[in-house]
Amino acid sequence: MPWLSEGRGRRLYLVGGSWRTLARYNMSLVDYPLHIVHNYGVRPIDLLTLIGSVVGQSKATLEKLSPILRRRSDTLSDSALVLERVIRLLEPSSVVFSSFGLREGLLFDLLSPEQQRIDPLLDYCSELAGRMSRFGSGQSLASWTDGLFAGEDAVIARLRHAACLLSDLGWIDHPDYRAEHALWRILRMPFPGVDHAERGFLAVASLTRYGGRSEEIPHAVRALLKTSLSMKTMVLGLALRLAHTLCGGATPILKRMPLRMIDERLVLCLPHDLSALAGDVVQRRLENLAKSVNRKGEIRTRSA
């Protein structure tokens, strides 16, 4: 196939049932914490090692290796051999498995250019917030937290907006279980357009938003997070916790209570008619947020 050479050194996305079976098998071998194939990444050298244990094995042997291999045992050895040749030919920079395939590609081609430009993650989160949160708006929260993330890149900005949209999904749960339920619910949701580290970001932000502490993050979830994302997700979660304490889910009112970085302080500005909100809980949650960005928290009242 002459066009294969065009993919040399690039990321290789794998579709198809037999190759996804290899992904699930690899997850079981390395005790991977998240059993979601979509956007599961494996280093090419590790995948070649896995393939070497499968190629040439009989159906009976494959079935003994793992129950995961049983359904595809008739064709798995041949499929693995094809994949080995593709990897050796392309020498990809990385390999990522996809739960989407030709059907989804064909459907995507039928969309208008405007529809194709819609961010699938934000569109999904917006629709979910409309159904499951009390007020269904995340833009006010995103704007309110802007000052905490000055200079953020497009990846963090996108994840922050998604986390804002998801930040009220736990209101229907019992308060004692909101943090835990929010973490696992969001980690396992059928999100499009995110890798597994980004799933971890959204899940930990939601855990923190509902009062979960860093030591409560399961090791399996912590392992998914990239170092560059871990601190930012805690800051965002603490900010969302403070925001919902102030507005009770009615997020548009937050524009009257801006949060500002002023010198070495994180200042919450309250109008006089809302000064009664400056109680112990708000003060404590502001201090926790300020500490996460190496500042002191302060509440100031001002004329409306």
N, C-alpha and C positions, 0 to 999 in steps of 0.2 A: 504494500500500500504506500505509494510515493508520498502522500500527504503526512504520513506519520513522522517524517523527519522534521516537520515544522513544529512538532511538540517537544523536541529535544531540550532537556534542561528545565522544562516548565512544570507546574503542578499538574498532576494526573488525577482526574476524577474518575472513579470507578462506579459503574452501574451494573445492575443485573443480579439475579438471585444467587447464583453460585459464588460470585465474588463477595456479595454481602454476607454469605455464610462464612467465608474466610474471616471477615471482619468480626463476626460474632464469636468465632472460634478463638481468634486472637484475644478478644476481650476476656474470655473465660480463662485463658492461659495466664494473662498478666493481672487478673483480678481487677479489671478496670471498673471504676466506681459508677459508671453511667451506661446502662444498656440501651443506648440510642445509636444506631448505626449512622444516621445522617450527620455528616461533617466529622465523622471519626477519622482522625489522621494517624498514619503509621509511617515510620521512616522506611524508605525503600529497602535498605539493607535488612531491617527486621522482617519486612514482608517476604523477602527472598528466603530468609531462614525458615519462616513458617511454611512457605510453599514447598521447600525441600522436604518437609516432614509429611507432605500430602501427596506429592506427585509420585505416581507409580504404585500407590497403595491400592489394594483390592477393596471392593465394596465392604466385605466383611471386616477388614482391618479398620477402615474409616469409621464404621459404626461402633467399633470397640474403642476407638480413640476418644470419641465424644458423642453424646446424643445429639449435639448441635449439627453434626455432619450427616446424620442419618437421612434426612429428607433429600439431600443432594448427592448422596453417595454414588449414584449411578454415573454422574457427570463431573463430579468435583475434581477428580484427578486430572482430567483433560482440561477443564477450565483453569485450574491452577497452572498447568503447563503453558497454556496460552498467555496467561498473565505474566509468568516468568519471562517469556520471550519479549513481551511488550516492555516490561521494566528494563530489561537488559538493552533493548534497542533504544529506548527513549532516555534512559538515565534521568528520570524526573527529579526535580528538586524536592518534592514531597508527594505523598499519595493520600488522597482523601476519598472516603466512601460516600456515596450519595444514595438516599432512599428514593430520589426522583430518577426518572428515566426518560425514554423516548416519548412516552405519552405526554408527560409534563412539558417536555420541550416543544412538542407539536402544538400543545394548547397555548404555550407562551407565545409562539409565533403568530397565533391568531389574534392576540391582543393588539390594541392600537399602540402607537409609540408612546402616547401619554400614559396609558395603563402600564406599559413595560417599565416606565421610569418610577413608578410608585415603589417606595421602600417596603418590601414584604414584611419585615419585622414590625415596623411602626404601624403599618396598616392592620396587621393582626392584633397588636396590642391595643390599638385604638378601638377596634371592633369589640375586643374582649372587655375593655373598660366600659364601653357603652352598655354592655349586658350585665356586668357583674359588680361594678363599683357604684357608689351611691350617686355620684354626680357626673361621672364619665369624662372628666376633663383633665388633661395632663399638661397642657401648654402653660397654664399659670404656674404650676410647680416648676417646670423647666425654666421659665423666666426668673422665678424667685431664687433658684439655685445658681444662676449664671455666674454671680460674683465669686462663688467658691471654686469655680473651675476655669478661671481666666487662663487663656492660652492652651486650652485643651485641644486635642486633635479631633478629627472627624469621627474616629472610632469611639472615643469616650463620649462625645456629644450625642451621638446616635444612641448609645447604650443608656446614657443618662435620661434622654427623652423617653426611651422605652420603659425604664424603671419608674419614671414619674407616672406614666400611664397605668402601670401595674400596681401602684402603691396603695390602692384602696381595695384590693381584691379580698383581703382577709377580714374585712369588717363584719362579715356574717358569721365568722367562727367564734368559738368561746375564747375570751381574752387569754386564758392560760395556755392555749394551744396555737394562737395565731402565728407566732414566729416560726415554730416548727412546721406547721402546715403550709405557710407561705413559701418557706424554703423549698420543700420537696415538690409542692405543686408547680412552682415556676421552673424548677430544675428539669422537670419531666414533661412540661408542656410541649406540644408539637409545633414549636416555633420554626418558621422558615428564616433563612438569612442570618443565622448565628452559628459560630463554632462552639465547641464545648466549654472553652474558657469563658466565652461571653455569656453562656448559660450560667456558669458559676457566678459571674459578676452580678447578673440580675437576681439570682437566688439569694446571694449573701446580702445584697442591698435590701431586699425585702425582709430577710431575717432581722437585720439591724433596724429597719424601719419599725418593726413590731417589738423591739426591745431585746432581741437576741444579742448576746455578747460574743466577742471574738472567740473566746474559748468554747463556745457552743457550736462553732462551725465544725461539722463532721470532718474527720481527716480525709475521707473520700472526696468531699466537696473542695476542701482546701487544696487537694492535689490537682484539681482542674484549673485553678486560678493561676494566671500568669502574675509574676511579681509586680509588673507594671500596673496591674488592675486591682490588686488586693487592697492597697491603702485607699484608693479612690472610691471603691465600693463601700467601705466603712464610712467615709465622709458623707457620701451621698445618702446612705441609709440613716445616719444620724440627722441629716438635714431634713429628710422626709418625715422622720419621727417628730421633729420640732414643728414642721409646717402643719402636719395634720393635728397636732395638739392645739395650735393656734386657730386653725380654721374649721376644725371638725369635718373635714371633707369638702367644705364649700370653698374650693381653692381660689375663685376669683377675688376673694377678700384679701388675699395675700399681697396684692399690689398696694394696699394701704399700709402694709407692715414690712417694708423692705429690709433686707439683710445686707449689711455693708462691711467691707474690710476697711478699717480706718486705723492707719499706723499699725500698732501691735494688738489691736482689738478687733473682735468680731461684734459688730453693733447691730442689735435689733431695734428698729425705730418704730415706736407705737404712737399713733395719734391719741390725743387726750381722751377721746370718747371710747377708746379701746384699752386704756391703761390698766383696767381691772384684770386684763389677761396676764399681767406681769406677776404671776404667783410663783410659788416655790417650784412647781413642776416645770413651768416654762423656763425659769431661771436655771434649774438643774440641767435641763436638756440643751439649753443654749451653751452652758459651760462645757458639757460633754462634746458638743459639736466644735466649739472654739478650741478645745484641747486637741482635737483631731487634726486641726490645721495650725497648731502651735501658736495659739493666740489666747487672750483673755476675753471672756464674754461680758457684754455690757448691754443693758436695756436703757434706751433713752425715749422719753416722751416728747412729743412735739405738737404744735398746732395742726389741726386737720387740714 
